Amino acid sequence: MTTIRPEVTGRRHGDADLLKWPVELLRIVKPEEAERLSSLSWDTIMREHSDKIVQLSDRRVGMRVGHCLMLPEG
């Protein structure tokens, strides 16, 4: 069976796990709420967890609630 390479689909490794998450954890929140949920500053999140930041448009970014809650406290 042939598999499609991740670089072709644009999916990152681990994206299949998101399909198993409850819907509430998939919601994308603004940086201010991400700071509150993770108890980390947005600068720290950008520096150490940039792979979890979602680019919504050219100027807007966000983060999934599930990722915010799973970040280790600094």
N, CA, C and O atoms as a Maestro MAE file, in Angstrom:
{
 s_m_m2io_version
 :::
 2.0.0
}

f_m_ct {
 s_m_title
 :::
 protein
 m_atom[296] {
  # First column is atom index #
  i_m_mmod_type
  r_m_x_coord
  r_m_y_coord
  r_m_z_coord
  i_m_residue_number
  s_m_chain_name
  s_m_pdb_residue_name
  s_m_pdb_atom_name
  i_m_atomic_number
  :::
  1 25 0.843 -1.185 0.000 1 A "MET " " N  " 7
  2 3 0.000 0.000 0.000 1 A "MET " " CA " 6
  3 2 0.885 1.245 0.000 1 A "MET " " C  " 6
  4 15 1.879 1.302 0.724 1 A "MET " " O  " 8
  5 25 0.538 2.201 -0.780 2 A "THR " " N  " 7
  6 3 1.300 3.428 -0.894 2 A "THR " " CA " 6
  7 2 0.808 4.446 0.123 2 A "THR " " C  " 6
  8 15 -0.394 4.590 0.344 2 A "THR " " O  " 8
  9 25 1.755 5.151 0.740 3 A "THR " " N  " 7
  10 3 1.383 6.216 1.672 3 A "THR " " CA " 6
  11 2 1.775 7.557 1.070 3 A "THR " " C  " 6
  12 15 2.712 7.643 0.277 3 A "THR " " O  " 8
  13 25 1.069 8.575 1.444 4 A "ILE " " N  " 7
  14 3 1.351 9.921 0.953 4 A "ILE " " CA " 6
  15 2 2.327 10.580 1.914 4 A "ILE " " C  " 6
  16 15 2.135 10.554 3.130 4 A "ILE " " O  " 8
  17 25 3.366 11.165 1.360 5 A "ARG " " N  " 7
  18 3 4.374 11.825 2.190 5 A "ARG " " CA " 6
  19 2 3.772 13.049 2.877 5 A "ARG " " C  " 6
  20 15 2.959 13.750 2.273 5 A "ARG " " O  " 8
  21 25 4.159 13.325 4.145 6 A "PRO " " N  " 7
  22 3 3.615 14.487 4.874 6 A "PRO " " CA " 6
  23 2 3.872 15.812 4.165 6 A "PRO " " C  " 6
  24 15 3.032 16.710 4.229 6 A "PRO " " O  " 8
  25 25 5.020 15.957 3.488 7 A "GLU " " N  " 7
  26 3 5.303 17.229 2.822 7 A "GLU " " CA " 6
  27 2 4.366 17.485 1.650 7 A "GLU " " C  " 6
  28 15 4.203 18.630 1.229 7 A "GLU " " O  " 8
  29 25 3.742 16.422 1.110 8 A "VAL " " N  " 7
  30 3 2.785 16.581 0.018 8 A "VAL " " CA " 6
  31 2 1.440 17.061 0.557 8 A "VAL " " C  " 6
  32 15 0.807 17.921 -0.054 8 A "VAL " " O  " 8
  33 25 1.001 16.526 1.677 9 A "THR " " N  " 7
  34 3 -0.301 16.882 2.228 9 A "THR " " CA " 6
  35 2 -0.255 18.132 3.078 9 A "THR " " C  " 6
  36 15 -1.296 18.733 3.342 9 A "THR " " O  " 8
  37 25 0.928 18.541 3.513 10 A "GLY " " N  " 7
  38 3 1.054 19.699 4.385 10 A "GLY " " CA " 6
  39 2 0.799 19.366 5.838 10 A "GLY " " C  " 6
  40 15 0.752 20.270 6.673 10 A "GLY " " O  " 8
  41 25 0.635 18.099 6.166 11 A "ARG " " N  " 7
  42 3 0.410 17.705 7.558 11 A "ARG " " CA " 6
  43 2 1.731 17.469 8.262 11 A "ARG " " C  " 6
  44 15 2.692 16.982 7.666 11 A "ARG " " O  " 8
  45 25 1.766 17.820 9.530 12 A "ARG " " N  " 7
  46 3 2.945 17.568 10.329 12 A "ARG " " CA " 6
  47 2 2.802 16.237 11.036 12 A "ARG " " C  " 6
  48 15 1.699 15.704 11.160 12 A "ARG " " O  " 8
  49 25 3.906 15.710 11.493 13 A "HIS " " N  " 7
  50 3 3.888 14.466 12.251 13 A "HIS " " CA " 6
  51 2 3.069 14.688 13.530 13 A "HIS " " C  " 6
  52 15 3.290 15.673 14.235 13 A "HIS " " O  " 8
  53 25 2.155 13.812 13.828 14 A "GLY " " N  " 7
  54 3 1.337 13.937 15.020 14 A "GLY " " CA " 6
  55 2 -0.025 14.553 14.772 14 A "GLY " " C  " 6
  56 15 -0.855 14.585 15.681 14 A "GLY " " O  " 8
  57 25 -0.280 15.042 13.571 15 A "ASP " " N  " 7
  58 3 -1.580 15.638 13.273 15 A "ASP " " CA " 6
  59 2 -2.705 14.612 13.349 15 A "ASP " " C  " 6
  60 15 -3.845 14.975 13.637 15 A "ASP " " O  " 8
  61 25 -2.412 13.349 13.099 16 A "ALA " " N  " 7
  62 3 -3.443 12.317 13.183 16 A "ALA " " CA " 6
  63 2 -3.966 12.191 14.611 16 A "ALA " " C  " 6
  64 15 -5.118 11.811 14.821 16 A "ALA " " O  " 8
  65 25 -3.126 12.507 15.588 17 A "ASP " " N  " 7
  66 3 -3.563 12.456 16.979 17 A "ASP " " CA " 6
  67 2 -4.656 13.483 17.265 17 A "ASP " " C  " 6
  68 15 -5.497 13.265 18.137 17 A "ASP " " O  " 8
  69 25 -4.650 14.600 16.539 18 A "LEU " " N  " 7
  70 3 -5.659 15.632 16.753 18 A "LEU " " CA " 6
  71 2 -7.057 15.116 16.454 18 A "LEU " " C  " 6
  72 15 -8.034 15.596 17.029 18 A "LEU " " O  " 8
  73 25 -7.158 14.153 15.568 19 A "LEU " " N  " 7
  74 3 -8.471 13.609 15.224 19 A "LEU " " CA " 6
  75 2 -9.096 12.854 16.390 19 A "LEU " " C  " 6
  76 15 -10.307 12.635 16.406 19 A "LEU " " O  " 8
  77 25 -8.295 12.461 17.354 20 A "LYS " " N  " 7
  78 3 -8.792 11.706 18.511 20 A "LYS " " CA " 6
  79 2 -9.124 12.624 19.692 20 A "LYS " " C  " 6
  80 15 -9.693 12.169 20.684 20 A "LYS " " O  " 8
  81 25 -8.775 13.905 19.593 21 A "TRP " " N  " 7
  82 3 -9.012 14.847 20.686 21 A "TRP " " CA " 6
  83 2 -10.485 15.219 20.759 21 A "TRP " " C  " 6
  84 15 -11.172 15.222 19.737 21 A "TRP " " O  " 8
  85 25 -10.988 15.537 21.974 22 A "PRO " " N  " 7
  86 3 -12.345 16.094 22.081 22 A "PRO " " CA " 6
  87 2 -12.422 17.457 21.371 22 A "PRO " " C  " 6
  88 15 -11.422 18.169 21.278 22 A "PRO " " O  " 8
  89 25 -13.577 17.801 20.890 23 A "VAL " " N  " 7
  90 3 -13.758 19.027 20.111 23 A "VAL " " CA " 6
  91 2 -13.359 20.266 20.911 23 A "VAL " " C  " 6
  92 15 -12.831 21.221 20.340 23 A "VAL " " O  " 8
  93 25 -13.599 20.267 22.205 24 A "GLU " " N  " 7
  94 3 -13.286 21.440 23.028 24 A "GLU " " CA " 6
  95 2 -11.799 21.764 23.003 24 A "GLU " " C  " 6
  96 15 -11.422 22.933 23.083 24 A "GLU " " O  " 8
  97 25 -10.947 20.745 22.892 25 A "LEU " " N  " 7
  98 3 -9.503 20.955 22.898 25 A "LEU " " CA " 6
  99 2 -8.968 21.402 21.541 25 A "LEU " " C  " 6
  100 15 -7.823 21.844 21.452 25 A "LEU " " O  " 8
  101 25 -9.763 21.296 20.496 26 A "LEU " " N  " 7
  102 3 -9.334 21.691 19.161 26 A "LEU " " CA " 6
  103 2 -9.559 23.173 18.870 26 A "LEU " " C  " 6
  104 15 -9.053 23.697 17.877 26 A "LEU " " O  " 8
  105 25 -10.313 23.843 19.730 27 A "ARG " " N  " 7
  106 3 -10.605 25.272 19.514 27 A "ARG " " CA " 6
  107 2 -9.314 26.078 19.535 27 A "ARG " " C  " 6
  108 15 -8.431 25.826 20.354 27 A "ARG " " O  " 8
  109 25 -9.207 27.041 18.640 28 A "ILE " " N  " 7
  110 3 -8.015 27.891 18.569 28 A "ILE " " CA " 6
  111 2 -8.307 29.191 19.307 28 A "ILE " " C  " 6
  112 15 -9.314 29.852 19.053 28 A "ILE " " O  " 8
  113 25 -7.409 29.547 20.225 29 A "VAL " " N  " 7
  114 3 -7.599 30.735 21.054 29 A "VAL " " CA " 6
  115 2 -6.550 31.790 20.704 29 A "VAL " " C  " 6
  116 15 -5.517 31.489 20.107 29 A "VAL " " O  " 8
  117 25 -6.841 33.029 21.089 30 A "LYS " " N  " 7
  118 3 -5.930 34.145 20.874 30 A "LYS " " CA " 6
  119 2 -4.719 34.009 21.804 30 A "LYS " " C  " 6
  120 15 -4.784 33.282 22.795 30 A "LYS " " O  " 8
  121 25 -3.625 34.695 21.496 31 A "PRO " " N  " 7
  122 3 -2.424 34.619 22.337 31 A "PRO " " CA " 6
  123 2 -2.673 34.965 23.810 31 A "PRO " " C  " 6
  124 15 -2.061 34.368 24.695 31 A "PRO " " O  " 8
  125 25 -3.565 35.923 24.077 32 A "GLU " " N  " 7
  126 3 -3.836 36.310 25.461 32 A "GLU " " CA " 6
  127 2 -4.421 35.142 26.254 32 A "GLU " " C  " 6
  128 15 -4.032 34.901 27.397 32 A "GLU " " O  " 8
  129 25 -5.352 34.426 25.643 33 A "GLU " " N  " 7
  130 3 -5.952 33.287 26.335 33 A "GLU " " CA " 6
  131 2 -4.979 32.119 26.414 33 A "GLU " " C  " 6
  132 15 -4.999 31.358 27.382 33 A "GLU " " O  " 8
  133 25 -4.128 31.973 25.406 34 A "ALA " " N  " 7
  134 3 -3.109 30.927 25.442 34 A "ALA " " CA " 6
  135 2 -2.147 31.161 26.607 34 A "ALA " " C  " 6
  136 15 -1.728 30.213 27.271 34 A "ALA " " O  " 8
  137 25 -1.803 32.419 26.850 35 A "GLU " " N  " 7
  138 3 -0.956 32.752 28.004 35 A "GLU " " CA " 6
  139 2 -1.641 32.357 29.308 35 A "GLU " " C  " 6
  140 15 -1.019 31.775 30.196 35 A "GLU " " O  " 8
  141 25 -2.920 32.679 29.412 36 A "ARG " " N  " 7
  142 3 -3.668 32.394 30.632 36 A "ARG " " CA " 6
  143 2 -3.787 30.889 30.877 36 A "ARG " " C  " 6
  144 15 -3.611 30.424 32.004 36 A "ARG " " O  " 8
  145 25 -4.084 30.131 29.822 37 A "LEU " " N  " 7
  146 3 -4.269 28.692 29.974 37 A "LEU " " CA " 6
  147 2 -2.966 27.957 30.266 37 A "LEU " " C  " 6
  148 15 -2.958 26.969 31.000 37 A "LEU " " O  " 8
  149 25 -1.867 28.436 29.692 38 A "SER " " N  " 7
  150 3 -0.598 27.727 29.851 38 A "SER " " CA " 6
  151 2 0.253 28.270 30.984 38 A "SER " " C  " 6
  152 15 1.210 27.618 31.401 38 A "SER " " O  " 8
  153 25 -0.072 29.439 31.485 39 A "SER " " N  " 7
  154 3 0.701 30.173 32.501 39 A "SER " " CA " 6
  155 2 2.125 30.459 32.033 39 A "SER " " C  " 6
  156 15 3.049 30.538 32.842 39 A "SER " " O  " 8
  157 25 2.292 30.613 30.727 40 A "LEU " " N  " 7
  158 3 3.560 31.037 30.136 40 A "LEU " " CA " 6
  159 2 3.325 32.321 29.365 40 A "LEU " " C  " 6
  160 15 2.216 32.566 28.889 40 A "LEU " " O  " 8
  161 25 4.359 33.145 29.236 41 A "SER " " N  " 7
  162 3 4.210 34.353 28.428 41 A "SER " " CA " 6
  163 2 4.197 33.971 26.956 41 A "SER " " C  " 6
  164 15 4.701 32.916 26.571 41 A "SER " " O  " 8
  165 25 3.611 34.846 26.136 42 A "TRP " " N  " 7
  166 3 3.538 34.560 24.703 42 A "TRP " " CA " 6
  167 2 4.936 34.495 24.095 42 A "TRP " " C  " 6
  168 15 5.178 33.712 23.176 42 A "TRP " " O  " 8
  169 25 5.860 35.316 24.604 43 A "ASP " " N  " 7
  170 3 7.240 35.271 24.110 43 A "ASP " " CA " 6
  171 2 7.866 33.899 24.348 43 A "ASP " " C  " 6
  172 15 8.555 33.370 23.476 43 A "ASP " " O  " 8
  173 25 7.630 33.327 25.515 44 A "THR " " N  " 7
  174 3 8.154 31.997 25.813 44 A "THR " " CA " 6
  175 2 7.507 30.944 24.923 44 A "THR " " C  " 6
  176 15 8.183 30.041 24.430 44 A "THR " " O  " 8
  177 25 6.207 31.060 24.719 45 A "ILE " " N  " 7
  178 3 5.515 30.113 23.846 45 A "ILE " " CA " 6
  179 2 6.080 30.196 22.431 45 A "ILE " " C  " 6
  180 15 6.331 29.161 21.812 45 A "ILE " " O  " 8
  181 25 6.284 31.402 21.907 46 A "MET " " N  " 7
  182 3 6.828 31.554 20.557 46 A "MET " " CA " 6
  183 2 8.249 31.001 20.472 46 A "MET " " C  " 6
  184 15 8.621 30.388 19.471 46 A "MET " " O  " 8
  185 25 9.028 31.215 21.506 47 A "ARG " " N  " 7
  186 3 10.432 30.801 21.490 47 A "ARG " " CA " 6
  187 2 10.587 29.290 21.629 47 A "ARG " " C  " 6
  188 15 11.389 28.687 20.916 47 A "ARG " " O  " 8
  189 25 9.833 28.670 22.536 48 A "GLU " " N  " 7
  190 3 10.050 27.264 22.865 48 A "GLU " " CA " 6
  191 2 9.013 26.309 22.269 48 A "GLU " " C  " 6
  192 15 9.260 25.105 22.198 48 A "GLU " " O  " 8
  193 25 7.868 26.822 21.844 49 A "HIS " " N  " 7
  194 3 6.789 25.955 21.345 49 A "HIS " " CA " 6
  195 2 6.183 26.498 20.061 49 A "HIS " " C  " 6
  196 15 4.970 26.424 19.864 49 A "HIS " " O  " 8
  197 25 7.015 27.040 19.192 50 A "SER " " N  " 7
  198 3 6.507 27.653 17.953 50 A "SER " " CA " 6
  199 2 5.846 26.634 17.030 50 A "SER " " C  " 6
  200 15 5.063 27.011 16.157 50 A "SER " " O  " 8
  201 25 6.145 25.361 17.207 51 A "ASP " " N  " 7
  202 3 5.530 24.338 16.362 51 A "ASP " " CA " 6
  203 2 4.048 24.165 16.651 51 A "ASP " " C  " 6
  204 15 3.328 23.575 15.845 51 A "ASP " " O  " 8
  205 25 3.580 24.670 17.789 52 A "LYS " " N  " 7
  206 3 2.176 24.531 18.173 52 A "LYS " " CA " 6
  207 2 1.346 25.780 17.861 52 A "LYS " " C  " 6
  208 15 0.138 25.793 18.098 52 A "LYS " " O  " 8
  209 25 1.971 26.810 17.341 53 A "ILE " " N  " 7
  210 3 1.276 28.051 17.005 53 A "ILE " " CA " 6
  211 2 0.647 27.904 15.625 53 A "ILE " " C  " 6
  212 15 1.285 27.422 14.689 53 A "ILE " " O  " 8
  213 25 -0.604 28.323 15.510 54 A "VAL " " N  " 7
  214 3 -1.351 28.221 14.257 54 A "VAL " " CA " 6
  215 2 -1.426 29.603 13.621 54 A "VAL " " C  " 6
  216 15 -1.854 30.562 14.263 54 A "VAL " " O  " 8
  217 25 -1.012 29.706 12.367 55 A "GLN " " N  " 7
  218 3 -1.074 30.961 11.627 55 A "GLN " " CA " 6
  219 2 -2.454 31.060 10.989 55 A "GLN " " C  " 6
  220 15 -2.748 30.330 10.043 55 A "GLN " " O  " 8
  221 25 -3.305 31.953 11.493 56 A "LEU " " N  " 7
  222 3 -4.677 32.086 11.003 56 A "LEU " " CA " 6
  223 2 -4.768 32.959 9.764 56 A "LEU " " C  " 6
  224 15 -5.561 32.686 8.863 56 A "LEU " " O  " 8
  225 25 -3.960 34.005 9.717 57 A "SER " " N  " 7
  226 3 -3.881 34.881 8.550 57 A "SER " " CA " 6
  227 2 -2.505 35.528 8.580 57 A "SER " " C  " 6
  228 15 -1.639 35.121 9.354 57 A "SER " " O  " 8
  229 25 -2.306 36.535 7.737 58 A "ASP " " N  " 7
  230 3 -0.995 37.189 7.723 58 A "ASP " " CA " 6
  231 2 -0.648 37.816 9.074 58 A "ASP " " C  " 6
  232 15 0.517 37.835 9.470 58 A "ASP " " O  " 8
  233 25 -1.664 38.331 9.782 59 A "ARG " " N  " 7
  234 3 -1.410 39.044 11.034 59 A "ARG " " CA " 6
  235 2 -1.922 38.327 12.270 59 A "ARG " " C  " 6
  236 15 -1.509 38.653 13.382 59 A "ARG " " O  " 8
  237 25 -2.813 37.355 12.101 60 A "ARG " " N  " 7
  238 3 -3.429 36.695 13.259 60 A "ARG " " CA " 6
  239 2 -2.822 35.326 13.507 60 A "ARG " " C  " 6
  240 15 -2.620 34.537 12.584 60 A "ARG " " O  " 8
  241 25 -2.536 35.065 14.776 61 A "VAL " " N  " 7
  242 3 -2.035 33.757 15.183 61 A "VAL " " CA " 6
  243 2 -2.867 33.255 16.356 61 A "VAL " " C  " 6
  244 15 -3.576 34.028 17.002 61 A "VAL " " O  " 8
  245 25 -2.779 31.994 16.618 62 A "GLY " " N  " 7
  246 3 -3.500 31.406 17.733 62 A "GLY " " CA " 6
  247 2 -2.855 30.097 18.135 62 A "GLY " " C  " 6
  248 15 -1.806 29.712 17.618 62 A "GLY " " O  " 8
  249 25 -3.504 29.421 19.066 63 A "MET " " N  " 7
  250 3 -2.986 28.157 19.560 63 A "MET " " CA " 6
  251 2 -4.158 27.297 20.001 63 A "MET " " C  " 6
  252 15 -5.137 27.818 20.535 63 A "MET " " O  " 8
  253 25 -4.077 26.005 19.790 64 A "ARG " " N  " 7
  254 3 -5.152 25.102 20.201 64 A "ARG " " CA " 6
  255 2 -5.189 25.001 21.727 64 A "ARG " " C  " 6
  256 15 -4.149 25.006 22.386 64 A "ARG " " O  " 8
  257 25 -6.390 24.911 22.269 65 A "VAL " " N  " 7
  258 3 -6.572 24.814 23.719 65 A "VAL " " CA " 6
  259 2 -5.832 23.598 24.263 65 A "VAL " " C  " 6
  260 15 -5.189 23.684 25.310 65 A "VAL " " O  " 8
  261 25 -5.913 22.477 23.571 66 A "GLY " " N  " 7
  262 3 -5.237 21.265 24.016 66 A "GLY " " CA " 6
  263 2 -3.742 21.447 24.146 66 A "GLY " " C  " 6
  264 15 -3.137 20.960 25.101 66 A "GLY " " O  " 8
  265 25 -3.136 22.145 23.192 67 A "HIS " " N  " 7
  266 3 -1.699 22.394 23.272 67 A "HIS " " CA " 6
  267 2 -1.370 23.328 24.436 67 A "HIS " " C  " 6
  268 15 -0.365 23.137 25.121 67 A "HIS " " O  " 8
  269 25 -2.209 24.333 24.660 68 A "CYS " " N  " 7
  270 3 -1.986 25.256 25.777 68 A "CYS " " CA " 6
  271 2 -1.971 24.517 27.113 68 A "CYS " " C  " 6
  272 15 -1.123 24.764 27.970 68 A "CYS " " O  " 8
  273 25 -2.919 23.615 27.267 69 A "LEU " " N  " 7
  274 3 -3.047 22.906 28.533 69 A "LEU " " CA " 6
  275 2 -1.942 21.880 28.741 69 A "LEU " " C  " 6
  276 15 -1.653 21.514 29.881 69 A "LEU " " O  " 8
  277 25 -1.320 21.411 27.667 70 A "MET " " N  " 7
  278 3 -0.290 20.384 27.787 70 A "MET " " CA " 6
  279 2 1.126 20.939 27.901 70 A "MET " " C  " 6
  280 15 2.067 20.173 28.104 70 A "MET " " O  " 8
  281 25 1.298 22.258 27.774 71 A "LEU " " N  " 7
  282 3 2.639 22.823 27.878 71 A "LEU " " CA " 6
  283 2 3.151 22.715 29.307 71 A "LEU " " C  " 6
  284 15 2.401 22.958 30.252 71 A "LEU " " O  " 8
  285 25 4.417 22.356 29.476 72 A "PRO " " N  " 7
  286 3 4.977 22.313 30.827 72 A "PRO " " CA " 6
  287 2 5.127 23.723 31.371 72 A "PRO " " C  " 6
  288 15 5.437 24.654 30.628 72 A "PRO " " O  " 8
  289 25 4.907 23.875 32.652 73 A "GLU " " N  " 7
  290 3 5.042 25.205 33.267 73 A "GLU " " CA " 6
  291 2 6.513 25.576 33.347 73 A "GLU " " C  " 6
  292 15 7.363 24.744 33.664 73 A "GLU " " O  " 8
  293 25 6.799 26.836 33.057 74 A "GLY " " N  " 7
  294 3 8.170 27.314 33.012 74 A "GLY " " CA " 6
  295 2 8.682 27.591 34.336 74 A "GLY " " C  " 6
  296 15 9.832 28.006 34.478 74 A "GLY " " O  " 8
  :::
 }
 m_bond[295] {
  # First column is bond index #
  i_m_from
  i_m_to
  i_m_order
  :::
  1 1 2 1
  2 2 3 1
  3 3 4 2
  4 3 5 1
  5 5 6 1
  6 6 7 1
  7 7 8 2
  8 7 9 1
  9 9 10 1
  10 10 11 1
  11 11 12 2
  12 11 13 1
  13 13 14 1
  14 14 15 1
  15 15 16 2
  16 15 17 1
  17 17 18 1
  18 18 19 1
  19 19 20 2
  20 19 21 1
  21 21 22 1
  22 22 23 1
  23 23 24 2
  24 23 25 1
  25 25 26 1
  26 26 27 1
  27 27 28 2
  28 27 29 1
  29 29 30 1
  30 30 31 1
  31 31 32 2
  32 31 33 1
  33 33 34 1
  34 34 35 1
  35 35 36 2
  36 35 37 1
  37 37 38 1
  38 38 39 1
  39 39 40 2
  40 39 41 1
  41 41 42 1
  42 42 43 1
  43 43 44 2
  44 43 45 1
  45 45 46 1
  46 46 47 1
  47 47 48 2
  48 47 49 1
  49 49 50 1
  50 50 51 1
  51 51 52 2
  52 51 53 1
  53 53 54 1
  54 54 55 1
  55 55 56 2
  56 55 57 1
  57 57 58 1
  58 58 59 1
  59 59 60 2
  60 59 61 1
  61 61 62 1
  62 62 63 1
  63 63 64 2
  64 63 65 1
  65 65 66 1
  66 66 67 1
  67 67 68 2
  68 67 69 1
  69 69 70 1
  70 70 71 1
  71 71 72 2
  72 71 73 1
  73 73 74 1
  74 74 75 1
  75 75 76 2
  76 75 77 1
  77 77 78 1
  78 78 79 1
  79 79 80 2
  80 79 81 1
  81 81 82 1
  82 82 83 1
  83 83 84 2
  84 83 85 1
  85 85 86 1
  86 86 87 1
  87 87 88 2
  88 87 89 1
  89 89 90 1
  90 90 91 1
  91 91 92 2
  92 91 93 1
  93 93 94 1
  94 94 95 1
  95 95 96 2
  96 95 97 1
  97 97 98 1
  98 98 99 1
  99 99 100 2
  100 99 101 1
  101 101 102 1
  102 102 103 1
  103 103 104 2
  104 103 105 1
  105 105 106 1
  106 106 107 1
  107 107 108 2
  108 107 109 1
  109 109 110 1
  110 110 111 1
  111 111 112 2
  112 111 113 1
  113 113 114 1
  114 114 115 1
  115 115 116 2
  116 115 117 1
  117 117 118 1
  118 118 119 1
  119 119 120 2
  120 119 121 1
  121 121 122 1
  122 122 123 1
  123 123 124 2
  124 123 125 1
  125 125 126 1
  126 126 127 1
  127 127 128 2
  128 127 129 1
  129 129 130 1
  130 130 131 1
  131 131 132 2
  132 131 133 1
  133 133 134 1
  134 134 135 1
  135 135 136 2
  136 135 137 1
  137 137 138 1
  138 138 139 1
  139 139 140 2
  140 139 141 1
  141 141 142 1
  142 142 143 1
  143 143 144 2
  144 143 145 1
  145 145 146 1
  146 146 147 1
  147 147 148 2
  148 147 149 1
  149 149 150 1
  150 150 151 1
  151 151 152 2
  152 151 153 1
  153 153 154 1
  154 154 155 1
  155 155 156 2
  156 155 157 1
  157 157 158 1
  158 158 159 1
  159 159 160 2
  160 159 161 1
  161 161 162 1
  162 162 163 1
  163 163 164 2
  164 163 165 1
  165 165 166 1
  166 166 167 1
  167 167 168 2
  168 167 169 1
  169 169 170 1
  170 170 171 1
  171 171 172 2
  172 171 173 1
  173 173 174 1
  174 174 175 1
  175 175 176 2
  176 175 177 1
  177 177 178 1
  178 178 179 1
  179 179 180 2
  180 179 181 1
  181 181 182 1
  182 182 183 1
  183 183 184 2
  184 183 185 1
  185 185 186 1
  186 186 187 1
  187 187 188 2
  188 187 189 1
  189 189 190 1
  190 190 191 1
  191 191 192 2
  192 191 193 1
  193 193 194 1
  194 194 195 1
  195 195 196 2
  196 195 197 1
  197 197 198 1
  198 198 199 1
  199 199 200 2
  200 199 201 1
  201 201 202 1
  202 202 203 1
  203 203 204 2
  204 203 205 1
  205 205 206 1
  206 206 207 1
  207 207 208 2
  208 207 209 1
  209 209 210 1
  210 210 211 1
  211 211 212 2
  212 211 213 1
  213 213 214 1
  214 214 215 1
  215 215 216 2
  216 215 217 1
  217 217 218 1
  218 218 219 1
  219 219 220 2
  220 219 221 1
  221 221 222 1
  222 222 223 1
  223 223 224 2
  224 223 225 1
  225 225 226 1
  226 226 227 1
  227 227 228 2
  228 227 229 1
  229 229 230 1
  230 230 231 1
  231 231 232 2
  232 231 233 1
  233 233 234 1
  234 234 235 1
  235 235 236 2
  236 235 237 1
  237 237 238 1
  238 238 239 1
  239 239 240 2
  240 239 241 1
  241 241 242 1
  242 242 243 1
  243 243 244 2
  244 243 245 1
  245 245 246 1
  246 246 247 1
  247 247 248 2
  248 247 249 1
  249 249 250 1
  250 250 251 1
  251 251 252 2
  252 251 253 1
  253 253 254 1
  254 254 255 1
  255 255 256 2
  256 255 257 1
  257 257 258 1
  258 258 259 1
  259 259 260 2
  260 259 261 1
  261 261 262 1
  262 262 263 1
  263 263 264 2
  264 263 265 1
  265 265 266 1
  266 266 267 1
  267 267 268 2
  268 267 269 1
  269 269 270 1
  270 270 271 1
  271 271 272 2
  272 271 273 1
  273 273 274 1
  274 274 275 1
  275 275 276 2
  276 275 277 1
  277 277 278 1
  278 278 279 1
  279 279 280 2
  280 279 281 1
  281 281 282 1
  282 282 283 1
  283 283 284 2
  284 283 285 1
  285 285 286 1
  286 286 287 1
  287 287 288 2
  288 287 289 1
  289 289 290 1
  290 290 291 1
  291 291 292 2
  292 291 293 1
  293 293 294 1
  294 294 295 1
  295 295 296 2
  :::
 }
}
